[in-house]
Amino acid sequence: MVKNYDYARHNEEYLELTKDGRQPGRVTMTLSANPQVILANPDNNPDGITFEEYMGDFDVMIDVEARFQEYTANQYFCDRIMGFDNIDGLSFWLDSQNTIEHCHFGGKIAHHGVNVPSTVKYINDENKYKFTDRPFPSIEDGPFGRSFEFYTYCLDLQKKGFAWKGKPIKNVIYAGAGGTDGPITVACDLMGATEICIALYEEEDFALDFLGYITDATICRIKEARKKVGQPEKTPGLYFADDCICLLSADDYIRFMLPLHKRIFSELTTGEGPYGIHLCGDVTRHLLTIRDELNVTFFDTGYPIKHGKLMQDFGPDIGVSGGVHAALLLNGSEDAVRNETRRILEEVKPHTRKFIMKEANAVCTRTPTENILAMYETVKKYGWYDN
């Protein structure tokens, strides 16, 4: 725990860095995390609230999400307004921990106490051919129906002036109207990664039908959800993911998944952009194709990534976030974190001004805040551009 951090000075420096929306003179830093850093850490969760309790009770979820925002505002050092006293409000969302699309298609959750829940695959040789025969699942019930209930519940609290430690509700997010974890990623959750990969080579017609059904049902869901909250059916930009393309060769991504990704963009966007994608894993072989074929201009990466080579290949107009391996942040020394942060900075700075330093990928529970601060201090010291 870092004590006596000068939030006032930090916020002055941050506002000066981003003044008038100008291009910052150095690499900026952000962090990704989620409420597991509260629930899975006894210091932050003395009552032992489980994920099942958290995900099953709106009031518990609101309390935990508020505590998460308080904790990160005070301890996750990066380029943002810091110090809980200094933020102007809270955001709330139905936190499904990447299970909501799986459950939308009829899957179940396996809970593991204070650890992140997992999904239970249920598509097998006995039922897989019937999967695509049914109508698309409705957003009016199931997990997306519950997400809308949470959305309206929080909006009602907002109207009533709800505040947590003096902080009002600033944003409420409806999960149904957002993006997707991606067709092959959802397919792997439903059927199993090994099974879907085998199907692509041994039962191609079935596999493409299966993936196409998931894609079309996802497009239908997002359109319906957007309408439900007063958004247009097509929006200029789109941000989505599909982590499990890391299982495919470059040629097989083009063969199997690129047409489905193009369908998503065609059906859900007006074509202007900007477009972004999150991809965990060893996906470098796919990134130039995604840039060129989908016009994606921002990539949120995980590991392993050779950041300097990627930025050199991309050129100066493509944005990328990535950086220090989350395991190094969790287990490494402060010096090791500083050295790795500096190494990445020196790799990327000659090639771009659109690289964002962050952890790769998602801050782990019990990551020492001293290591996060070491990473941030290194960015502030060595992240400046030469001109």
C-alpha positions as CSV (number, residue, x, y, z in Angstrom):
1,M,0.0,0.0,0.0
2,V,1.4,3.3,-1.1
3,K,0.8,6.0,1.5
4,N,0.9,9.8,1.4
5,Y,0.7,10.0,-2.4
6,D,0.4,13.6,-3.6
7,Y,-2.9,13.4,-5.5
8,A,-3.2,17.1,-6.0
9,R,0.2,17.3,-7.7
10,H,-0.6,14.2,-9.8
11,N,-3.8,15.7,-11.0
12,E,-2.2,19.0,-11.9
13,E,0.4,17.2,-13.9
14,Y,-2.2,15.0,-15.6
15,L,-4.4,18.0,-16.6
16,E,-1.4,19.9,-17.9
17,L,-0.3,16.8,-19.9
18,T,-3.8,16.6,-21.6
19,K,-4.5,20.3,-21.7
20,D,-6.9,21.4,-24.5
21,G,-7.0,17.9,-25.9
22,R,-3.5,18.2,-27.3
23,Q,-1.2,15.3,-28.2
24,P,0.7,14.4,-25.0
25,G,4.4,14.9,-25.1
26,R,5.1,11.4,-23.7
27,V,3.7,7.9,-23.7
28,T,0.6,7.8,-21.5
29,M,-0.3,5.0,-19.2
30,T,-3.6,3.3,-18.3
31,L,-4.6,0.2,-16.3
32,S,-7.3,-2.4,-16.7
33,A,-8.7,-4.3,-13.7
34,N,-12.1,-5.5,-12.5
35,P,-13.8,-6.1,-9.1
36,Q,-12.0,-9.4,-8.6
37,V,-9.2,-7.3,-7.1
38,I,-11.7,-6.6,-4.3
39,L,-13.4,-10.0,-3.9
40,A,-10.3,-12.2,-4.2
41,N,-8.2,-10.2,-1.7
42,P,-9.1,-10.8,1.9
43,D,-7.7,-7.3,2.8
44,N,-10.3,-5.8,0.5
45,N,-13.1,-8.3,1.2
46,P,-13.1,-9.0,5.0
47,D,-16.7,-10.3,4.8
48,G,-15.7,-13.0,2.3
49,I,-18.4,-12.0,-0.3
50,T,-18.3,-14.6,-3.0
51,F,-18.7,-14.0,-6.7
52,E,-22.0,-15.8,-6.6
53,E,-23.3,-13.4,-4.0
54,Y,-21.9,-10.5,-5.8
55,M,-23.4,-11.4,-9.2
56,G,-26.7,-12.4,-7.7
57,D,-27.6,-9.3,-5.7
58,F,-27.9,-5.8,-7.2
59,D,-27.1,-4.0,-4.0
60,V,-24.1,-6.1,-3.2
61,M,-22.8,-5.5,-6.8
62,I,-23.3,-1.8,-6.4
63,D,-21.4,-1.8,-3.1
64,V,-18.5,-3.9,-4.5
65,E,-18.2,-1.9,-7.7
66,A,-18.1,1.3,-5.7
67,R,-15.4,-0.1,-3.4
68,F,-13.5,-1.1,-6.6
69,Q,-13.7,2.4,-8.0
70,E,-12.5,3.8,-4.6
71,Y,-9.6,1.4,-4.4
72,T,-8.4,2.0,-8.0
73,A,-8.8,5.8,-7.7
74,N,-6.5,5.7,-4.7
75,Q,-4.0,2.9,-5.6
76,Y,-3.8,2.3,-9.4
77,F,-1.4,5.0,-10.5
78,C,-1.7,6.1,-14.1
79,D,-2.7,9.0,-16.3
80,R,-6.2,9.8,-14.9
81,I,-7.7,11.9,-12.1
82,M,-6.6,10.2,-8.9
83,G,-7.8,10.2,-5.3
84,F,-11.3,9.1,-4.6
85,D,-12.1,12.6,-3.2
86,N,-11.3,14.0,-6.6
87,I,-13.6,11.9,-8.8
88,D,-17.0,13.4,-9.7
89,G,-19.1,10.2,-9.8
90,L,-19.4,6.5,-10.1
91,S,-20.1,4.1,-12.9
92,F,-22.1,0.9,-12.6
93,W,-22.6,-2.1,-14.9
94,L,-23.9,-5.7,-14.6
95,D,-20.6,-7.5,-14.0
96,S,-20.9,-10.9,-15.7
97,Q,-17.1,-11.7,-15.7
98,N,-17.3,-12.8,-19.4
99,T,-20.1,-15.2,-18.9
100,I,-23.1,-13.2,-20.2
101,E,-22.9,-14.3,-23.8
102,H,-22.4,-17.9,-22.8
103,C,-25.5,-17.8,-20.6
104,H,-27.4,-16.0,-23.4
105,F,-27.0,-19.1,-25.5
106,G,-28.1,-21.4,-22.7
107,G,-24.9,-22.1,-20.9
108,K,-24.3,-22.2,-17.1
109,I,-21.8,-20.6,-14.8
110,A,-19.5,-22.5,-12.4
111,H,-18.8,-20.5,-9.3
112,H,-15.5,-20.8,-7.4
113,G,-16.0,-18.8,-4.2
114,V,-14.1,-15.5,-4.2
115,N,-12.3,-16.5,-7.5
116,V,-13.6,-15.6,-10.9
117,P,-16.4,-17.9,-12.2
118,S,-16.0,-20.0,-15.3
119,T,-18.4,-21.2,-17.9
120,V,-19.5,-24.8,-18.4
121,K,-19.4,-26.1,-21.9
122,Y,-22.6,-28.0,-22.9
123,I,-22.6,-28.3,-26.7
124,N,-21.6,-31.9,-27.5
125,D,-22.0,-34.5,-30.3
126,E,-25.5,-35.3,-29.1
127,N,-27.0,-31.8,-29.3
128,K,-24.7,-29.7,-31.5
129,Y,-26.7,-30.2,-34.7
130,K,-29.8,-28.9,-33.0
131,F,-28.2,-25.7,-31.7
132,T,-28.6,-23.7,-34.9
133,D,-32.2,-24.9,-35.5
134,R,-33.7,-22.8,-32.7
135,P,-34.7,-19.1,-32.9
136,F,-32.2,-16.6,-31.7
137,P,-32.4,-16.1,-27.9
138,S,-34.3,-13.1,-26.7
139,I,-32.8,-10.2,-24.8
140,E,-36.0,-9.8,-22.9
141,D,-35.1,-12.6,-20.5
142,G,-32.0,-14.5,-19.4
143,P,-28.8,-12.6,-18.6
144,F,-29.4,-9.6,-20.9
145,G,-32.9,-9.2,-19.5
146,R,-31.3,-9.1,-16.1
147,S,-28.6,-6.7,-17.3
148,F,-31.4,-4.4,-18.4
149,E,-33.1,-4.8,-15.0
150,F,-29.8,-3.7,-13.3
151,Y,-29.5,-0.8,-15.8
152,T,-33.0,0.5,-14.9
153,Y,-32.4,-0.2,-11.2
154,C,-29.3,2.0,-11.2
155,L,-31.0,4.7,-13.3
156,D,-33.8,4.8,-10.7
157,L,-31.2,5.1,-7.9
158,Q,-29.6,7.9,-9.9
159,K,-32.9,9.8,-10.2
160,K,-33.5,9.4,-6.4
161,G,-30.1,11.0,-5.7
162,F,-28.2,7.9,-4.6
163,A,-24.7,8.5,-3.5
164,W,-21.9,6.2,-2.1
165,K,-19.5,8.0,0.3
166,G,-20.8,11.2,-1.2
167,K,-20.3,10.2,-4.9
168,P,-23.3,10.2,-7.1
169,I,-24.0,7.8,-10.0
170,K,-22.4,9.3,-13.1
171,N,-22.7,6.5,-15.7
172,V,-24.9,3.4,-16.0
173,I,-23.9,0.9,-18.7
174,Y,-26.3,-1.6,-20.3
175,A,-24.2,-4.6,-21.3
176,G,-26.6,-5.7,-24.1
177,A,-25.9,-2.7,-26.3
178,G,-22.2,-3.1,-26.3
179,G,-19.9,-5.3,-28.3
180,T,-19.1,-9.0,-28.1
181,D,-16.4,-11.3,-26.8
182,G,-16.3,-12.6,-30.4
183,P,-17.9,-15.5,-32.3
184,I,-15.1,-18.1,-31.9
185,T,-14.5,-17.1,-28.3
186,V,-18.2,-17.7,-27.5
187,A,-18.1,-20.9,-29.5
188,C,-15.1,-22.1,-27.4
189,D,-17.0,-21.4,-24.2
190,L,-20.0,-23.3,-25.4
191,M,-18.4,-26.3,-27.0
192,G,-14.7,-26.3,-25.9
193,A,-11.7,-24.9,-27.6
194,T,-10.3,-28.3,-28.7
195,E,-13.7,-29.4,-29.9
196,I,-14.4,-26.3,-32.0
197,C,-10.9,-26.4,-33.6
198,I,-11.4,-30.1,-34.5
199,A,-14.8,-29.3,-36.0
200,L,-13.3,-26.6,-38.2
201,Y,-11.1,-29.3,-39.9
202,E,-13.3,-32.4,-39.6
203,E,-16.8,-30.9,-39.9
204,E,-16.3,-27.6,-41.6
205,D,-19.9,-27.2,-42.7
206,F,-21.2,-27.7,-39.1
207,A,-18.5,-25.5,-37.7
208,L,-19.2,-22.6,-40.1
209,D,-22.9,-23.0,-39.5
210,F,-22.3,-22.9,-35.7
211,L,-20.1,-19.9,-35.8
212,G,-22.4,-18.1,-38.3
213,Y,-25.4,-18.7,-36.0
214,I,-23.5,-17.2,-33.0
215,T,-22.5,-14.2,-35.2
216,D,-26.0,-13.5,-36.5
217,A,-27.6,-14.0,-33.1
218,T,-25.0,-11.6,-31.6
219,I,-25.8,-9.0,-34.3
220,C,-29.5,-9.4,-33.6
221,R,-29.0,-9.0,-29.9
222,I,-26.9,-5.8,-30.2
223,K,-29.4,-4.3,-32.6
224,E,-32.3,-5.1,-30.3
225,A,-30.5,-3.8,-27.2
226,R,-29.5,-0.6,-28.9
227,K,-33.1,0.0,-29.9
228,K,-34.2,-0.7,-26.3
229,V,-32.0,2.1,-24.9
230,G,-32.7,4.6,-27.7
231,Q,-29.5,4.1,-29.7
232,P,-29.3,3.8,-33.5
233,E,-29.1,0.3,-35.0
234,K,-25.8,1.2,-36.6
235,T,-23.1,3.4,-34.9
236,P,-20.1,5.1,-36.4
237,G,-17.5,3.1,-34.3
238,L,-17.3,-0.3,-32.7
239,Y,-15.1,-2.0,-30.1
240,F,-15.1,-5.7,-29.8
241,A,-13.0,-8.7,-29.0
242,D,-12.3,-12.3,-30.1
243,D,-9.5,-13.7,-28.0
244,C,-9.7,-17.2,-29.4
245,I,-8.5,-16.3,-32.8
246,C,-5.1,-16.9,-31.2
247,L,-5.9,-20.6,-31.8
248,L,-5.9,-20.2,-35.6
249,S,-3.2,-19.8,-38.2
250,A,-3.0,-16.6,-40.2
251,D,-4.6,-18.4,-43.2
252,D,-7.3,-20.0,-41.2
253,Y,-8.3,-16.7,-39.5
254,I,-8.8,-15.3,-43.0
255,R,-10.7,-18.4,-44.1
256,F,-12.9,-18.9,-41.1
257,M,-13.3,-15.8,-39.0
258,L,-12.6,-12.7,-41.1
259,P,-15.9,-13.0,-43.1
260,L,-17.8,-13.2,-39.8
261,H,-15.9,-10.2,-38.3
262,K,-16.7,-8.3,-41.6
263,R,-20.4,-9.2,-41.2
264,I,-20.4,-7.7,-37.6
265,F,-18.9,-4.5,-38.9
266,S,-21.2,-4.3,-41.9
267,E,-24.4,-4.9,-39.8
268,L,-23.5,-2.8,-36.8
269,T,-21.6,0.2,-38.0
270,T,-22.1,3.1,-40.4
271,G,-18.6,2.8,-41.7
272,E,-16.9,5.9,-40.4
273,G,-15.1,4.3,-37.4
274,P,-13.1,4.5,-35.3
275,Y,-12.8,0.8,-34.7
276,G,-11.0,-1.0,-31.9
277,I,-10.4,-4.6,-30.8
278,H,-9.1,-6.3,-27.7
279,L,-7.1,-9.5,-28.3
280,C,-5.3,-11.5,-25.6
281,G,-2.6,-14.0,-26.5
282,D,-0.2,-14.6,-29.3
283,V,-2.1,-12.8,-32.1
284,T,0.6,-10.7,-33.8
285,R,0.2,-12.8,-37.0
286,H,-3.4,-11.6,-37.4
287,L,-3.0,-7.9,-36.6
288,L,-2.0,-6.5,-40.0
289,T,-4.8,-8.4,-41.6
290,I,-7.3,-6.9,-39.1
291,R,-5.9,-3.5,-39.7
292,D,-6.2,-3.7,-43.4
293,E,-9.4,-5.7,-43.8
294,L,-11.5,-4.3,-41.0
295,N,-9.9,-0.8,-40.8
296,V,-9.3,-1.2,-37.1
297,T,-7.1,1.6,-35.8
298,F,-6.7,0.7,-32.2
299,F,-5.5,-2.6,-30.7
300,D,-5.6,-3.5,-27.0
301,T,-3.1,-6.3,-26.6
302,G,-2.1,-8.9,-24.0
303,Y,1.0,-11.0,-24.3
304,P,3.2,-12.2,-25.8
305,I,3.8,-9.1,-28.0
306,K,7.0,-7.7,-29.4
307,H,5.9,-4.1,-29.0
308,G,8.7,-2.3,-30.9
309,K,8.4,-4.6,-33.9
310,L,4.6,-4.3,-33.9
311,M,4.7,-0.5,-33.9
312,Q,7.3,-0.5,-36.6
313,D,5.0,-2.7,-38.7
314,F,1.9,-0.7,-38.0
315,G,3.4,2.7,-38.5
316,P,2.6,5.9,-36.7
317,D,-1.2,6.1,-37.3
318,I,-2.3,2.9,-35.4
319,G,-2.9,3.0,-31.7
320,V,-1.8,0.1,-29.4
321,S,-2.1,-0.4,-25.7
322,G,0.1,-3.1,-24.1
323,G,3.1,-3.5,-21.8
324,V,4.4,-5.2,-18.8
325,H,3.3,-8.7,-18.2
326,A,0.7,-8.9,-15.4
327,A,2.6,-11.7,-13.7
328,L,5.8,-9.5,-13.5
329,L,3.7,-6.8,-11.9
330,L,2.4,-9.3,-9.5
331,N,5.5,-11.2,-8.5
332,G,8.5,-9.1,-9.7
333,S,10.6,-6.6,-7.9
334,E,10.2,-2.9,-8.4
335,D,13.5,-2.8,-10.2
336,A,12.4,-5.6,-12.5
337,V,9.2,-3.7,-13.3
338,R,11.1,-0.5,-14.0
339,N,13.6,-2.2,-16.3
340,E,10.8,-3.9,-18.3
341,T,8.8,-0.7,-18.6
342,R,11.8,1.2,-19.8
343,R,12.7,-1.5,-22.3
344,I,9.3,-1.4,-23.9
345,L,9.3,2.4,-23.9
346,E,12.6,2.5,-25.8
347,E,11.3,0.0,-28.3
348,V,8.2,1.9,-29.2
349,K,9.1,5.6,-29.0
350,P,11.0,5.7,-32.3
351,H,8.0,4.4,-34.2
352,T,4.8,6.0,-32.8
353,R,3.2,8.5,-30.6
354,K,0.1,6.3,-30.2
355,F,1.3,3.7,-27.9
356,I,-0.4,3.5,-24.5
357,M,1.5,1.7,-21.7
358,K,-0.5,-0.7,-19.5
359,E,-0.4,-4.1,-17.9
360,A,-0.7,-7.1,-20.1
361,N,-3.4,-8.1,-19.5
362,A,-5.6,-7.0,-16.5
363,V,-4.0,-6.2,-13.1
364,C,-3.9,-9.4,-10.9
365,T,-5.4,-9.5,-7.5
366,R,-2.8,-8.6,-4.8
367,T,-0.5,-6.9,-7.3
368,P,1.7,-4.6,-5.1
369,T,0.7,-1.0,-5.6
370,E,4.4,-0.2,-5.2
371,N,5.0,-2.1,-8.5
372,I,2.2,-0.2,-10.3
373,L,3.8,3.1,-9.0
374,A,7.2,1.9,-10.2
375,M,5.8,1.3,-13.7
376,Y,4.1,4.7,-13.7
377,E,7.1,6.6,-12.5
378,T,9.2,5.0,-15.2
379,V,6.7,6.1,-17.8
380,K,6.9,9.7,-16.5
381,K,10.7,9.7,-16.5
382,Y,11.5,7.8,-19.7
383,G,8.4,8.1,-21.8
384,W,9.0,11.6,-23.2
385,Y,9.4,11.8,-27.0
386,D,12.6,13.4,-28.4
387,N,10.8,16.1,-30.4
